[in-house]
Amino acid sequence: MEASTRDLLVRTLRTPAAVARFSMGEWDMLVRQARAAGLLARLAHRFRQHGLAAAIPEAARWHFDAAETLAGKQRTAVHWELQQLRAALADLDSPLIVLKGAAYVAASLPAAAGRMFNDIDILVPRERLPQAESALMLAGWHAGGLSEYDKRYYRRWMHEIPPLQHVQRATVIDVHHAILPDTARYHPDPAKLRSRAVAVEGLSGIHVLAAEDRILHSATHLFHDGELPHGLRDLTDLDLLLRDAAVDPDFWPRLTARADELQLGRSLFYALRYLRHYLDTPIPTSATAALDAAAPNRATLALMDSIFTRVLAPDHASCADAFTPTARLAAFVRAHWLRMPAHLLVPHLFHKAFVSPYQRTPKAA
């Protein structure tokens, strides 16, 4: 696929005014790439921000309208679910801290615009996990659809319990006690994250991570995840979070210092590097200089560039080249390597490759 088509969505995100000159073939490809990236609703919002809604041809308009309608319904559903969670966990002697997309909606951040959801993530102290899980089960959320091996894997090694799905509404809750697994190479202290959480105005009992921490969490999630079908969407989250927070002139020194404190400098380094590459996010040289110590060596960086410039692109055939499948496999292996030491990783991958496919997975309740 020619380069001009491969980066069509990225170029549109950087320079929305370019759509005024798009052919119908380019609009068709833009819709396909944006849908694959989970960015149709966000792109529609961007067009309205720039006064470009009238530039969308009638044949393409309904795709954007439908995506915005769905995003609006999901925002309403998130607010409703947060109220149900707050009620279910009312006796939990700990703030209800909401993470990622649901946090952006709760706090009315720019990153909530056009954001699509698969689940709601919350953070509770490890010692409160049994109480939180019991309370959520009583309120209708139950684990299901996982093999016994996967359930043990979650509870023994991961930074969250198995996903919980509501028996009536089918909404999914991910309950985290940390932002990285216990077996990961880096160990940001969850207590430090919780200590700076801030209450959401107008939503009693709901908290979100501090500005620096939610950016670091987003970067960490993105660059420790081995499967990135919505990697570009998550990168646009980071772009919007950074632009919003950077209004404070003291933000950048706080962000880099906090990254060092939480052992997340490498994740932030990659985030800033690929934000510049994809979205031209304005990042001061002082911030990148402060992360020099966290940067990989030249050979590793060249390898990471060859991987992430492919896997962060939309998961669509028009955005791929001959090396994209290899890059996606490399990202998958790297993520698992960061999450688990070799003596745990090898048996786990063996089980997932040669045992799990032949086991019957119980149906969700």
C-alpha positions in Angstrom: 0.0 0.0 0.0 1.4 3.4 -0.9 2.7 5.7 1.9 0.1 8.4 1.1 -2.7 6.0 1.9 -0.9 4.2 4.8 -0.7 7.3 7.0 -4.0 9.0 5.9 -5.6 8.9 9.3 -2.4 10.1 11.1 -2.1 13.0 8.6 -5.8 13.9 9.2 -5.3 13.9 12.9 -2.3 16.3 12.6 -3.9 18.5 10.0 -7.7 18.2 9.9 -8.1 21.0 7.3 -6.6 18.7 4.7 -10.0 16.9 4.4 -11.3 19.8 2.4 -9.3 18.5 -0.5 -10.0 14.8 -0.1 -11.4 12.7 -2.9 -14.2 10.2 -2.2 -11.7 7.4 -2.3 -9.7 9.1 0.5 -12.8 9.6 2.6 -13.6 6.0 2.1 -10.2 5.0 3.3 -10.2 7.5 6.2 -13.5 6.0 7.5 -12.1 2.5 7.3 -8.8 3.4 9.1 -10.6 5.5 11.8 -13.1 2.7 12.5 -10.3 0.1 12.9 -8.4 2.5 15.2 -11.6 3.3 17.3 -11.3 7.0 16.3 -14.4 7.7 14.2 -16.2 9.6 17.0 -13.0 11.5 18.1 -12.3 12.4 14.5 -15.9 13.7 14.1 -15.4 15.9 17.2 -12.1 17.1 15.8 -13.8 18.2 12.5 -16.5 20.1 14.5 -13.7 21.8 16.6 -12.1 23.1 13.4 -15.3 24.0 11.6 -15.0 21.2 9.1 -18.3 19.4 9.6 -19.6 20.7 6.3 -16.6 19.3 4.5 -17.7 15.7 5.2 -19.5 14.4 2.1 -23.0 13.0 2.6 -21.9 9.5 1.8 -19.4 9.5 4.7 -21.3 11.6 7.2 -23.5 8.9 8.6 -20.4 6.9 9.7 -19.3 9.9 11.8 -22.8 10.7 13.1 -23.3 7.0 14.1 -20.0 6.9 15.9 -20.7 10.1 17.8 -24.2 8.8 18.8 -22.6 5.6 20.1 -19.9 7.6 22.0 -22.6 9.8 23.6 -24.5 6.7 24.7 -21.4 5.2 26.2 -20.6 8.4 28.1 -24.1 8.3 29.6 -23.6 4.6 30.4 -20.3 5.3 32.1 -21.8 7.9 34.4 -24.6 5.5 35.3 -22.2 2.7 36.0 -20.0 4.9 38.1 -23.0 5.6 40.3 -23.7 1.9 40.6 -20.1 1.2 41.5 -20.1 3.9 44.1 -23.2 2.4 45.7 -21.8 -1.1 45.5 -18.5 -0.1 47.1 -19.9 2.4 49.6 -18.6 0.3 52.6 -15.1 0.0 51.1 -12.8 2.0 53.4 -10.9 3.5 50.4 -11.7 6.0 47.7 -13.2 4.7 44.5 -10.4 5.6 42.0 -11.4 5.4 38.3 -8.8 4.8 35.6 -8.3 5.5 31.9 -11.2 6.3 29.7 -13.9 6.3 32.4 -11.7 8.7 34.4 -11.5 11.1 31.4 -15.3 11.1 31.2 -15.8 11.4 35.0 -13.4 14.4 35.2 -14.8 16.0 32.0 -11.3 16.0 30.4 -10.7 16.8 26.7 -9.6 13.2 26.3 -13.3 12.2 26.9 -14.3 13.7 23.5 -15.3 10.8 21.2 -13.7 8.2 23.5 -15.1 4.7 23.0 -15.1 2.1 25.8 -14.8 -1.7 26.3 -14.8 -1.6 30.1 -14.4 0.5 33.2 -11.2 0.3 35.2 -10.9 1.0 38.9 -8.0 0.9 41.4 -8.4 -0.4 45.0 -5.7 -1.3 47.6 -4.6 -5.0 47.3 -5.8 -5.7 50.9 -9.3 -4.5 49.9 -9.6 -6.8 46.8 -11.6 -9.5 48.6 -14.0 -7.0 50.1 -14.4 -5.2 46.8 -14.9 -8.3 44.8 -17.6 -9.6 47.2 -19.4 -6.3 47.1 -19.4 -6.2 43.3 -20.6 -9.8 43.1 -23.5 -8.9 45.4 -24.3 -6.0 43.1 -24.4 -8.3 40.0 -20.9 -8.4 38.7 -19.3 -11.8 38.2 -16.3 -13.3 36.6 -17.0 -15.6 33.7 -15.7 -16.8 30.3 -12.2 -17.7 31.5 -10.6 -21.0 31.9 -9.4 -22.1 35.4 -5.8 -21.6 34.2 -6.6 -18.0 33.2 -8.3 -17.3 36.5 -5.3 -18.6 38.5 -3.0 -16.5 36.2 -4.9 -13.3 37.0 -5.0 -13.9 40.7 -1.5 -15.1 41.2 0.5 -12.9 38.7 -1.5 -10.0 37.4 -2.2 -6.5 38.7 -5.9 -7.1 38.6 -8.5 -9.8 39.3 -10.4 -11.5 36.4 -12.8 -9.1 34.6 -16.2 -8.9 36.1 -19.3 -8.7 33.9 -22.7 -7.5 35.1 -25.3 -10.3 34.8 -28.0 -7.9 33.5 -26.3 -4.9 31.8 -23.2 -6.9 30.5 -20.9 -4.0 31.5 -17.4 -5.1 32.3 -15.3 -3.9 35.3 -11.6 -4.4 35.7 -10.5 -4.2 39.3 -6.8 -3.3 39.6 -4.6 -3.2 42.7 -1.6 -1.9 40.7 -0.9 -0.6 37.2 1.7 -3.3 36.4 1.9 -7.0 37.4 3.9 -8.1 40.5 6.2 -10.0 38.2 7.0 -6.9 35.9 10.4 -5.4 35.7 9.2 -2.1 37.0 7.2 -1.6 40.2 5.4 1.7 40.5 4.1 1.9 44.1 0.3 1.9 43.9 0.1 3.6 47.3 1.9 6.6 45.8 -0.7 6.7 43.0 -3.6 6.5 45.5 -2.1 9.1 47.8 -2.4 11.9 45.1 -5.8 10.9 43.7 -8.2 13.8 43.4 -11.9 13.9 44.0 -14.1 14.6 41.0 -16.2 17.7 41.4 -19.9 16.9 41.1 -19.4 13.1 41.5 -19.4 12.4 45.2 -17.1 9.5 46.2 -15.4 9.3 42.7 -11.7 10.0 42.4 -9.2 10.0 39.5 -5.5 9.9 39.4 -3.5 13.2 39.5 -2.8 14.7 36.1 0.8 13.4 36.0 -0.2 10.0 37.2 -3.0 9.5 34.7 -0.6 10.4 31.9 2.0 8.0 33.2 -0.5 5.3 33.6 -1.7 5.8 30.0 1.8 5.6 28.8 2.6 2.6 30.8 -0.5 0.7 29.7 0.3 1.5 26.1 3.9 0.5 26.1 3.5 -2.6 28.2 0.6 -4.0 26.1 1.4 -6.6 23.6 -1.8 -6.3 21.6 -2.4 -2.8 20.3 -5.5 -2.8 18.0 -6.3 0.7 19.4 -2.8 1.9 20.0 -3.3 5.1 18.0 -6.5 5.9 19.9 -4.5 5.5 23.2 -1.8 7.8 21.7 -4.4 10.4 21.0 -5.6 10.1 24.6 -2.0 11.0 25.7 -1.9 13.9 23.2 -5.1 15.4 24.6 -4.0 14.7 28.3 -0.6 16.4 27.7 -2.0 19.4 25.9 -4.6 19.9 28.7 -2.1 19.5 31.5 0.7 21.6 29.9 -1.3 24.8 30.4 0.3 24.7 33.9 3.9 26.0 33.3 5.2 23.8 36.1 3.7 20.6 34.6 6.6 19.2 32.6 9.2 19.2 35.4 6.6 17.6 37.7 5.8 14.9 35.1 9.4 13.9 34.4 10.2 13.9 38.2 7.1 11.8 38.9 8.1 9.3 36.1 11.5 8.9 37.8 9.9 8.4 41.2 7.6 5.7 39.9 10.2 3.9 37.7 8.2 4.8 34.6 10.8 7.0 32.8 11.2 4.5 29.9 7.5 4.4 29.2 7.2 8.1 29.3 10.3 8.4 27.0 8.6 6.2 24.4 5.3 8.0 24.8 6.8 11.4 24.1 8.9 10.0 21.2 5.9 8.5 19.3 3.6 11.4 20.2 6.0 13.6 18.2 6.2 11.1 15.4 2.5 10.5 15.0 0.7 13.7 16.2 3.3 16.5 16.4 2.5 16.9 20.1 4.3 20.0 21.4 6.9 18.7 23.9 9.6 21.0 25.3 13.2 19.9 24.8 13.7 20.2 28.6 11.3 17.4 29.1 13.0 15.0 26.6 16.4 16.0 28.1 15.2 15.1 31.5 14.4 11.6 30.3 17.8 11.0 28.7 18.8 8.6 31.5 15.7 6.5 30.8 16.3 6.2 27.1 17.5 2.9 25.6 20.7 2.5 23.7 20.8 3.3 20.0 20.4 -0.2 18.8 17.4 -0.9 21.0 15.9 2.4 20.0 16.2 1.6 16.3 14.5 -1.7 17.0 11.7 -0.1 18.9 11.2 2.4 16.2 10.8 -0.3 13.6 8.3 -2.0 15.9 6.2 0.9 17.2 6.0 2.9 14.0 4.1 -0.1 12.7 2.1 -1.5 15.6 0.8 1.9 16.7 -0.7 2.5 13.3 -4.4 1.5 12.8 -4.9 -2.2 12.6 -6.1 -2.1 9.0 -4.6 -3.6 5.9 -4.0 -0.2 4.2 -1.7 0.8 7.1 0.5 -2.4 7.0 3.6 -3.3 5.1 5.5 -6.5 4.7 7.1 -6.2 8.2 4.0 -5.3 10.2 3.1 -8.9 11.2 6.6 -9.4 12.5 6.4 -6.1 14.3 3.2 -7.1 16.0 4.7 -10.4 17.1 7.7 -8.6 18.4 5.5 -6.2 20.4 3.6 -9.2 21.9 6.8 -11.0 22.9 8.3 -7.8 24.3 5.2 -7.0 26.4 5.3 -10.5 28.0 9.0 -10.3 28.5 8.5 -7.0 30.5 5.7 -8.5 32.5 7.2 -11.9 33.5 10.7 -13.4 34.1 11.7 -16.2 31.8 11.0 -19.0 34.2 7.4 -17.9 34.3 7.0 -16.6 30.8 8.1 -19.8 28.9 5.6 -22.1 30.7 2.9 -19.5 30.3 3.4 -19.0 26.6 3.7 -22.8 26.1 0.3 -23.3 27.9 -1.4 -20.5 25.9 0.0 -21.8 22.6 -0.4 -25.6 23.0 -2.9 -26.2 25.8 -5.4 -23.4 26.0 -6.6 -23.8 22.4 -7.8 -27.3 23.2 -9.5 -26.6 26.4 -13.2 -25.7 26.6 -13.7 -22.2 28.1 -16.8 -22.0 30.3 -19.4 -19.6 29.0 -19.9 -16.3 30.8 -22.7 -16.2 33.4 
